[in-house]
Amino acid sequence: MNHDTIDKQRILAQMRRSLEPRRYLAVPPKPAIDRPVGTPPDELAEDLELLQTGFDIYQVTIKAHSKVLGPLVVALRKLARKLLRPVIEKQISYNAANVRVVRGLRQEVHNLQRADIDLHDFMEEVRDHVNTRLEQVTAAIVTLRGEVEQTQREWQRLEATQGAAIGQVHHHLDAMQQAVKATREQVARAERQVRRLQFASAEAARSPGSSASLASGMTRTVSAPIAPVTPGVPAVPLEVPLMESFDYAGFLERFAGSEQAVASRFQKLLSHFAGAGLLLDLNCQRGEFLELAHQAGYQVKGLTQNTDLRLLCQEKGLEVLQTPVLPYLVDLPADSVGGVFAAQLLDTLAPQSAITLVQQTYRILQRGGPIVLELLNPLCPAVLNQQWFLDPLNTRLWHPAFLTYLLETTGFQTVTYSFHEPLDLGLNRQSDRFTSTTPPLPTIAQGYQFYTIVGHK
């Protein structure tokens, strides 16, 4: 047989044609799938069924349709299958793995579809529940809104009623406070009258003719020249009204504040007198400073020109003299007093009297002795409007810069002044202590009621 005459290409093409139909014949027909009526065919399910039944390509029946070449073709195909068995087995394993993966994915898809259906059903239930609850909540809100509006109307009615009642209560309280204040003033006035009567009775018991002299002394006005402190300074007559016909003690009770408040203001001033001997309070009024100094262990004496104030202080056990200030200072020997205090005394003096008082104080003080003067603050507009014009004894306001100059030129050393008793005027305060080098009109000082000036001999 001549091999060169054999048409190899034709034989191979015939083998391909014979193998192709047999390959498909080995694949079983697609099984019938029961589907609900009216649903589209599930191609994915059909493909999955085909993969499950046709993944094993090795177990294929080899047949041939040609009677002449059929045995040869079958033999060649079997030989080729044996030769390709390792490749075919790998392909079978790969196909089986794909089938398992596809089956798992199909199951996951099925589970997800079931979960989606369940979720959809749950969301429907939730939506129905939320809608129901929303209707209930909306109805409850409408009800509550009506109740709130009713409550607000009731509250406004109660506020109006309560406001009227509170106004009446405040009115009654104000009336009661005014009545209590008036009663206290009446009691204080009666106490002062009793003290005067007791004093007059005691004086009458000691001397039958003293009553007339006492009555005349209570209403006199001192007008006496004072010897000059230094040569060249003329004597100046001083006129200091005693105001005996005016209830000045009652005036202090109403407008000067409580004794406790005044004592609290004076408490911090005691430190200036540390180590001093005899102290003089030149304007003791109700004795607040005298009591503090006495309790601190100082020997202290007070001066006043008002009978009621003297009797009040003496009733407290304080040493007080009823005498004009300047003649008393002139009569004192030099270097005989440890310290001098005067609260708001210079506010009642004329310029020459104030200068003479400072000079006489310097003369009677012992070396190192302090002078402490408290005055109304002329830099504070509130003081001018509320306190200055209120007291009938006030004659002028003293600028702290002038008094600093006056004390320094008189001979006092380390002169300083400080403001205290702040008022809420919205001012920023960084310091309240000043010296002679401080600008004469510090804005900060406008927020204080008083200032205290201190110097040492």
KOLTI-255287 format. One record per residue (C-alpha): y negated, z, x negated. Coordinates in pm, whole numbers, padded with zeros to 5 digits, always signed. Example, Ala and Ser with C-alpha at 12.3 -4.5 7.8 and 13.67 -1.06 7.14 Angstrom:
KOLTI-255287
+00450+00780-01230 +00106+00714-01367 
This chain:
KOLTI-255287
+00000+00000+00000 -00330-00104-00139 -00567+00191-00127 -00864-00028-00185 -00815-00197+00153 -00831+00132+00348 -01161+00185+00530 -01228+00550+00452 -01555+00567+00643 -01394+00441+00959 -01114+00695+00936 -01359+00983+00888 -01568+00870+01184 -01254+00853+01397 -01158+01205+01283 -01498+01335+01382 -01468+01181+01723 -01120+01324+01769 -01225+01672+01650 -01542+01693+01859 -01380+01685+02203 -01103+01920+02089 -01354+02172+01968 -01506+02191+02310 -01169+02192+02474 -01088+02511+02284 -01385+02683+02449 -01283+02822+02787 -01487+02715+03087 -01777+02925+03195 -01664+03193+03435 -01813+03203+03777 -02071+03475+03808 -02130+03640+04141 -02499+03653+04209 -02690+03781+04510 -02789+03513+04753 -03136+03379+04687 -03157+03497+04322 -03200+03246+04034 -02906+03198+03787 -02896+03445+03502 -02873+03217+03200 -02881+03513+02963 -02568+03658+03128 -02389+03322+03108 -02477+03283+02740 -02360+03635+02670 -02028+03565+02847 -01984+03249+02640 -02047+03441+02317 -01794+03708+02414 -01516+03454+02483 -01583+03189+02217 -01676+03372+01900 -01321+03322+01746 -01333+02962+01621 -01010+02996+01421 -00776+03010+01719 -00844+02653+01823 -00558+02426+01941 -00538+02119+01719 -00447+01801+01909 -00483+01428+01860 -00513+01153+02124 -00399+00866+01900 -00026+00803+01904 -00033+00611+01576 -00248+00840+01365 -00208+01151+01575 +00046+01330+01354 -00153+01245+01044 -00476+01369+01202 -00313+01692+01319 -00167+01750+00975 -00501+01687+00809 -00678+01918+01051 -00430+02199+00996 -00462+02149+00624 -00839+02160+00649 -00819+02478+00858 -00601+02645+00600 -00834+02541+00324 -01141+02658+00518 -00983+02981+00643 -01198+03218+00429 -01513+03045+00546 -01394+03043+00904 -01307+03413+00894 -01653+03497+00763 -01802+03288+01040 -01582+03468+01292 -01702+03809+01158 -02061+03690+01177 -02011+03563+01531 -01847+03891+01632 -02142+04088+01485 -02385+03869+01675 -02188+03928+01992 -02201+04306+01940 -02573+04296+01865 -02643+04079+02165 -02427+04304+02384 -02618+04611+02261 -02951+04442+02313 -02842+04339+02659 -02750+04697+02738 -03087+04818+02604 -03265+04558+02814 -03065+04670+03114 -03155+05036+03042 -03521+04944+03000 -03516+04751+03324 -03359+05048+03498 -03613+05283+03340 -03894+05051+03443 -03766+05053+03800 -03733+05432+03793 -04081+05464+03642 -04222+05232+03903 -04059+05439+04177 -04189+05759+04016 -04540+05617+03989 -04527+05523+04353 -04428+05879+04440 -04701+06016+04215 -04956+05780+04368 -04857+05888+04716 -04871+06255+04613 -05208+06213+04439 -05352+06031+04735 -05233+06305+04964 -05369+06579+04738 -05694+06386+04691 -05743+06375+05065 -05674+06749+05084 -05908+06827+04793 -06180+06605+04940 -06152+06786+05270 -06161+07122+05087 -06471+07013+04891 -06647+06913+05208 -06560+07251+05357 -06673+07437+05045 -06996+07238+05031 -07074+07346+05382 -06993+07707+05295 -07209+07688+04979 -07501+07549+05175 -07461+07825+05430 -07438+08084+05150 -07752+07941+04986 -07940+07965+05312 -07820+08322+05354 -07914+08402+04993 -08262+08259+05041 -08301+08466+05352 -08184+08778+05165 -08415+08698+04872 -08709+08669+05105 -08615+08996+05273 -08540+09165+04941 -08863+09034+04786 -09063+09184+05068 -08869+09511+05036 -08913+09518+04657 -09281+09448+04697 -09311+09740+04933 -09111+09962+04695 -09333+09860+04401 -09638+09925+04613 -09507+10270+04703 -09409+10340+04341 -09754+10239+04219 -09909+10462+04481 -09680+10749+04380 -09757+10695+04010 -10126+10696+04082 -10082+11010+04289 -09881+11178+04012 -10140+11075+03756 -10420+11205+03973 -10228+11529+04028 -10173+11572+03654 -10541+11516+03589 -10628+11770+03857 -10386+12018+03703 -10528+11954+03355 -10881+11991+03490 -10785+12316+03659 -10626+12437+03334 -10945+12358+03146 -11149+12547+03404 -10913+12842+03376 -10949+12839+02997 -11328+12835+03031 -11320+13123+03276 -11084+13321+03054 -11302+13254+02753 -11618+13349+02942 -11449+13663+03074 -11339+13763+02725 -11686+13702+02586 -11845+13898+02870 -11611+14188+02808 -11708+14197+02442 -12086+14163+02497 -12271+14174+02830 -12542+13935+02706 -12312+13680+02550 -12244+13488+02872 -12596+13355+02900 -12606+13260+02534 -12266+13097+02562 -12371+12891+02863 -12681+12775+02686 -12483+12695+02371 -12239+12476+02561 -12508+12230+02663 -12731+12221+02359 -12787+11921+02138 -12795+11978+01764 -13103+11840+01595 -13129+11982+01248 -13232+11826+00919 -12971+11824+00646 -13061+11868+00284 -13016+11551+00080 -12699+11530-00123 -12867+11359-00414 -13229+11347-00518 -13424+11069-00352 -13213+11067-00032 -13435+11189+00256 -13318+11441+00510 -13224+11275+00839 -13220+11460+01170 -12881+11421+01341 -12844+11420+01717 -12483+11465+01828 -12446+11513+02206 -12184+11772+02293 -12107+11607+02628 -12040+11943+02789 -12151+11817+03128 -11896+11534+03097 -11520+11603+03121 -11439+11442+02786 -11102+11619+02760 -11000+11461+03090 -11123+11125+02962 -10890+11157+02662 -10598+11251+02887 -10643+10932+03087 -10736+10676+02821 -10637+10803+02474 -10263+10796+02537 -10015+11080+02533 -10030+11345+02263 -09683+11236+02148 -09801+10877+02098 -10107+10985+01901 -09898+11225+01690 -09656+10941+01613 -09952+10735+01488 -10070+11017+01263 -09725+11109+01129 -09723+10849+00849 -10070+10958+00732 -09948+11298+00617 -09805+11146+00300 -10162+11091+00170 -10214+11470+00154 -09910+11558-00056 -09991+11857-00275 -10335+11914-00122 -10470+12259-00041 -10688+12331+00263 -10712+12032+00499 -11002+11963+00733 -10971+11754+01051 -11332+11666+01131 -11254+11537+01482 -10943+11722+01592 -10968+11630+01965 -10642+11761+02124 -10502+11884+01792 -10235+11619+01727 -10300+11598+01351 -10347+11974+01324 -10003+12037+01474 -09835+11786+01242 -10002+11930+00932 -09927+12287+01040 -09560+12203+01097 -09550+12037+00753 -09668+12362+00592 -10033+12275+00523 -10325+12510+00569 -10539+12314+00813 -10858+12367+01010 -11010+12152+01283 -11362+12085+01408 -11473+11981+01755 -11790+11990+01963 -11614+12016+02300 -11531+12351+02456 -11229+12229+02650 -11075+12070+02341 -11137+12383+02134 -10978+12607+02395 -10680+12369+02425 -10621+12374+02049 -10663+12751+02027 -10412+12790+02310 -10166+12603+02086 -10231+12854+01806 -10439+12615+01595 -10748+12713+01395 -11040+12519+01544 -11415+12566+01520 -11659+12436+01779 -11947+12320+01562 -12134+12005+01460 -11960+11837+01169 -12244+11760+00928 -12408+12106+00922 -12064+12258+00869 -11995+12029+00572 -12336+12102+00418 -12263+12475+00427 -11927+12440+00248 -11920+12498-00127 -11839+12210-00358 -11477+12147-00458 -11350+12379-00185 -11133+12148+00030 -10803+11983-00059 -10821+11689+00184 -11029+11554+00474 -10905+11364+00779 -11114+11213+01058 -10984+10990+01337 -11243+10768+01508 -11529+10999+01411 -11737+10743+01225 -11727+10521+01537 -11953+10779+01705 -12204+10817+01417 -12522+10634+01328 -12527+10462+00986 -12721+10737+00804 -12500+11008+00954 -12185+10821+00847 -12318+10776+00493 -12414+11144+00474 -12067+11246+00599 -11897+11042+00324 -12126+11187+00058 -12077+11546+00177 -11701+11492+00194 -11701+11375-00167 -11894+11686-00265 -11661+11938-00100 -11333+11772-00203 -11142+11898-00500 -11065+11649-00776 -10787+11417-00664 -10835+11520-00301 -10799+11239-00043 -11028+11130+00235 -10843+10957+00520 -11049+10792+00793 -10905+10617+01098 -11135+10376+01284 -11122+10113+01554 -11055+09767+01411 -11374+09558+01451 -11181+09238+01367 -10966+09258+01680 -11128+09110+01993 -10896+09311+02218 -11027+09635+02065 -11385+09530+02136 -11305+09445+02498 -11068+09729+02585 -11153+10031+02370 -11495+10003+02217 -11697+09985+02537 -11464+10231+02710 -11559+10544+02513 -11922+10650+02583 -11941+10830+02245 -11896+10510+02042 -12214+10389+01873 -12100+10121+01628 -11801+09952+01464 -11749+09969+01088 -11618+09678+00889 -11342+09787+00646 -11504+09593+00362 -11830+09791+00404 -11651+10127+00416 -11455+10027+00106 -11786+09957-00068 -11936+10284+00063 -11647+10497-00062 -11636+10324-00402 -12009+10358-00461 -11993+10723-00355 -11739+10788-00629 -11397+10762-00459 -11120+10595-00658 -10825+10370-00555 -10980+10289-00219 -10745+10095+00011 -10728+10027+00380 -10440+09927+00607 -10410+09811+00965 -10168+09966+01212 -10072+09975+01580 -10014+09598+01616 -10095+09410+01932 -09882+09114+02046 -10137+08837+01998 -09894+08579+01856 -10026+08614+01498 -09804+08588+01191 -09837+08904+00985 -09735+08894+00621 -09913+09210+00503 -10133+09479+00651 -10266+09641+00330 -10592+09534+00167 -10819+09635-00119 -11179+09567-00212 -11076+09226-00349 -10933+09115-00014 -11139+08853+00179 -11367+09034+00424 -11228+08867+00737 -10848+08845+00710 -10712+08665+01015 -10405+08886+01006 -10617+09191+01090 -10706+09052+01432 -10373+09172+01570 -10416+09548+01508 -10593+09820+01706 -10684+10057+01419 -10726+10062+01048 -10710+10355+00805 -10912+10371+00485 -10807+10606+00204 -10984+10715-00114 -10941+10988-00373 -11204+11189-00555 
